[in-house]
Amino acid sequence: MPRRGTSSRGRGRGRAKQPSKEAAYKVVIIPTGATGASSIKREYLKIISFIWPEKKADKELGGVLVKDEKGTYVDVLKKVFNEKLGAFDKSVIDITENTDAKLTGVECVLSPPMGSNIESNNGGSVHFLDEGVLFISELHRIFLSFKSLDRVMLILAKDSKGKVVGLDVVCNALEPFYEDKEESSGTTMIKFGQVDDAPLKDLKGYMEMNDLQVMVCEQSFYDYKNGKSMTGFVPMMGT
């Protein structure tokens, strides 16, 4: 996961700017038991992340030899992880490759889900990937595989004059690793709020393409950023 593809991206109507070649990568490691709502509801397992440089491989790698003189730190990391992941028919995901720029690095505010270890609103970025939905902030990381998503609501937020001021993406998330193991592993509502509304159609298409039940709604607010709603959300017709 490139850092250049997450925290360094500007608002730009919620869309990511093209990364610079010199920026470092943010690597995100997701244990199977930390998918879905588990990473914010349970003490263990946790999603791990760290910064990894994007430069030519050198002796600082701690004895790892790269035969190709053009090899970089990222090349070595991918090679080592792919050797292990291959046994599970998986590989390292680099979101700078073959992803929709409109749906990656989208700035949002994560509201504290009920029953979670998140106590206050958390600003970060959300990535709608081929493998699932990934949220990253300085304090929290969430990965919602499609198996962990029960249904999704896309809620257009309007101000008191009817002007669209943002979009909320509300996911009902399960704990797939604990499914059928514990009665307490129920559904958790996770809201990524204050998303730019420009990619609404792309988001709806993304959800439908991955066989997710999606409903498009609208809601009016007196003060959207502070969560002062005027009405409840209602389904939009013809969407």
C-alpha positions in Angstrom: 0.0 0.0 0.0 1.8 3.2 -1.1 1.8 6.0 1.3 1.9 8.2 -1.7 -1.5 6.8 -2.6 -3.1 7.5 0.8 -2.2 10.2 3.4 -0.3 12.4 0.9 -3.2 12.9 -1.4 -5.0 16.2 -1.3 -8.8 16.8 -1.1 -9.2 17.7 -4.8 -12.9 17.1 -4.6 -12.1 13.8 -2.8 -9.9 12.5 -5.6 -6.3 11.5 -5.3 -3.5 13.4 -6.9 -0.9 11.5 -8.9 1.9 10.3 -6.5 5.4 11.5 -6.7 8.2 9.0 -7.6 10.2 9.9 -4.5 7.5 9.3 -1.9 7.6 6.3 0.5 5.1 3.5 0.6 2.7 2.7 3.4 2.6 -1.1 3.8 -0.6 -2.6 5.3 -0.7 -6.2 6.5 -4.2 -7.7 7.1 -4.4 -10.9 9.2 -7.4 -13.1 8.2 -8.9 -12.7 11.7 -8.8 -8.9 11.4 -11.1 -8.5 8.4 -14.6 -7.1 8.5 -15.6 -5.4 11.8 -13.1 -7.5 13.8 -10.2 -5.0 13.8 -12.3 -2.3 15.6 -14.3 -4.7 17.9 -11.6 -7.0 19.2 -8.3 -6.5 20.9 -6.6 -9.0 18.7 -5.8 -9.6 15.8 -4.9 -6.1 14.5 -4.1 -4.8 11.1 -0.4 -3.8 10.9 1.0 -0.9 8.9 4.5 0.7 8.5 6.4 3.0 6.2 8.7 1.4 3.6 11.1 3.4 1.5 11.0 3.6 -2.3 14.7 3.6 -3.2 17.3 1.3 -4.7 18.0 -1.8 -2.7 21.1 -1.6 -0.5 22.9 -3.2 2.4 20.5 -1.6 4.9 18.0 -4.4 3.9 19.8 -6.6 6.4 21.4 -9.2 4.2 18.7 -9.5 1.5 20.5 -9.7 -1.9 18.9 -8.3 -5.0 20.5 -9.7 -8.2 18.9 -7.1 -10.4 20.8 -3.8 -9.9 17.7 -1.9 -10.6 15.8 -3.6 -7.8 14.2 -1.4 -5.2 13.1 -1.8 -1.6 9.6 -2.3 -2.9 10.7 -5.0 -5.3 12.3 -6.9 -2.5 9.3 -6.6 -0.2 6.9 -7.8 -2.9 9.2 -10.7 -3.8 9.5 -11.9 -0.2 5.8 -11.5 0.6 4.6 -13.1 -2.7 6.8 -16.2 -2.0 4.7 -16.7 1.2 1.4 -15.6 -0.1 1.6 -17.8 -3.2 0.7 -20.9 -1.1 -2.7 -19.2 -0.5 -3.2 -18.0 -4.1 -2.7 -14.4 -3.0 -0.2 -11.7 -3.8 0.8 -8.2 -2.7 -1.7 -5.6 -3.8 -0.2 -2.3 -5.1 -3.0 0.3 -5.4 -1.0 2.3 -7.8 -1.5 -0.4 -10.4 -4.7 -1.1 -12.2 -7.0 0.8 -9.9 -9.7 3.4 -10.5 -8.2 6.8 -9.3 -11.7 8.1 -8.5 -12.2 5.3 -5.9 -8.9 5.3 -4.2 -7.5 7.7 -1.6 -10.9 9.3 -1.1 -10.9 11.5 2.0 -13.6 10.8 4.6 -14.5 10.9 8.3 -15.1 7.6 10.1 -17.8 7.9 12.7 -17.4 5.8 15.9 -19.3 2.5 15.3 -21.3 1.1 18.2 -19.4 -1.6 20.1 -16.0 -0.6 18.7 -12.8 0.7 20.2 -13.1 4.0 18.2 -14.2 6.8 20.5 -14.3 9.9 18.3 -14.6 10.9 14.6 -11.5 9.9 12.7 -10.3 11.6 9.5 -8.6 9.4 6.9 -8.9 7.9 3.4 -10.9 5.1 2.0 -10.0 2.9 -0.9 -12.5 0.9 -2.9 -10.4 -1.9 -4.2 -11.0 -5.1 -6.2 -10.5 -7.1 -3.0 -12.7 -5.0 -0.7 -12.9 -1.6 1.1 -9.8 -0.3 3.0 -9.9 2.6 5.4 -6.6 4.1 6.7 -6.0 6.9 9.2 -3.2 7.7 11.7 -4.9 5.7 14.4 -7.2 3.1 12.8 -7.3 0.7 9.9 -10.3 -1.3 8.6 -10.5 -3.8 5.8 -14.0 -4.9 4.7 -13.7 -7.9 2.4 -16.8 -8.4 0.2 -17.6 -11.5 2.3 -17.8 -9.3 5.4 -20.3 -6.8 3.8 -23.9 -7.4 4.4 -25.3 -4.4 2.6 -24.3 -0.8 1.8 -26.1 2.6 1.8 -25.0 5.6 -0.2 -26.5 8.6 1.4 -26.4 12.0 -0.4 -26.3 14.8 2.2 -28.1 18.1 1.4 -28.0 21.4 3.3 -31.1 23.3 4.3 -31.4 24.8 0.8 -31.3 21.4 -0.9 -27.7 21.7 -2.1 -25.7 18.5 -2.1 -22.8 18.9 0.4 -21.4 15.4 0.6 -21.9 11.7 0.6 -22.0 9.1 3.4 -21.0 5.5 2.7 -22.6 3.3 5.3 -21.5 -0.3 5.4 -23.1 -3.1 7.5 -20.1 -5.2 8.3 -19.8 -8.8 9.6 -16.9 -10.7 11.2 -16.3 -13.4 8.6 -13.5 -15.1 10.6 -15.7 -15.5 13.6 -18.8 -16.5 11.6 -20.6 -19.5 13.1 -18.1 -19.5 16.0 -19.6 -16.9 18.3 -23.1 -15.7 18.8 -21.8 -12.2 19.6 -20.3 -11.7 16.1 -23.2 -9.7 14.7 -23.4 -6.8 12.2 -21.7 -3.5 12.8 -22.7 -0.3 11.0 -19.6 1.6 9.8 -20.0 5.0 8.3 -17.5 6.8 6.1 -18.9 10.3 6.1 -18.1 13.6 4.3 -17.1 11.8 1.1 -17.1 13.9 -2.1 -20.3 13.1 -4.0 -18.7 13.2 -7.5 -18.0 9.4 -7.6 -21.6 8.4 -6.6 -22.3 6.6 -9.8 -18.9 4.9 -9.8 -19.4 3.8 -6.2 -22.9 2.4 -7.0 -21.5 0.5 -10.0 -18.6 -0.8 -7.8 -21.0 -2.2 -5.2 -23.2 -3.8 -7.8 -20.3 -5.3 -9.7 -19.2 -7.0 -6.5 -22.7 -8.4 -5.9 -23.4 -6.2 -2.9 -26.9 -5.0 -2.0 -26.8 -1.2 -2.3 -29.4 1.5 -1.6 -29.0 5.1 -2.6 -30.7 7.5 -0.2 -30.7 11.2 0.6 -30.8 13.2 3.9 -31.0 16.9 4.8 -28.8 18.6 7.4 -28.8 21.8 9.3 -25.0 21.4 9.8 -23.6 18.4 7.9 -20.0 18.5 9.2 -21.2 18.6 12.8 -23.9 15.9 12.2 -26.9 18.1 12.9 -29.5 16.4 10.7 -32.8 17.9 9.6 -34.4 14.7 8.4 -33.9 11.0 8.4 -32.5 9.4 5.2 -35.0 8.3 2.6 -34.5 6.1 -0.5 -34.0 8.0 -3.8 -36.3 6.9 -6.6 -34.9 6.0 -10.0 -31.3 5.3 -8.9 
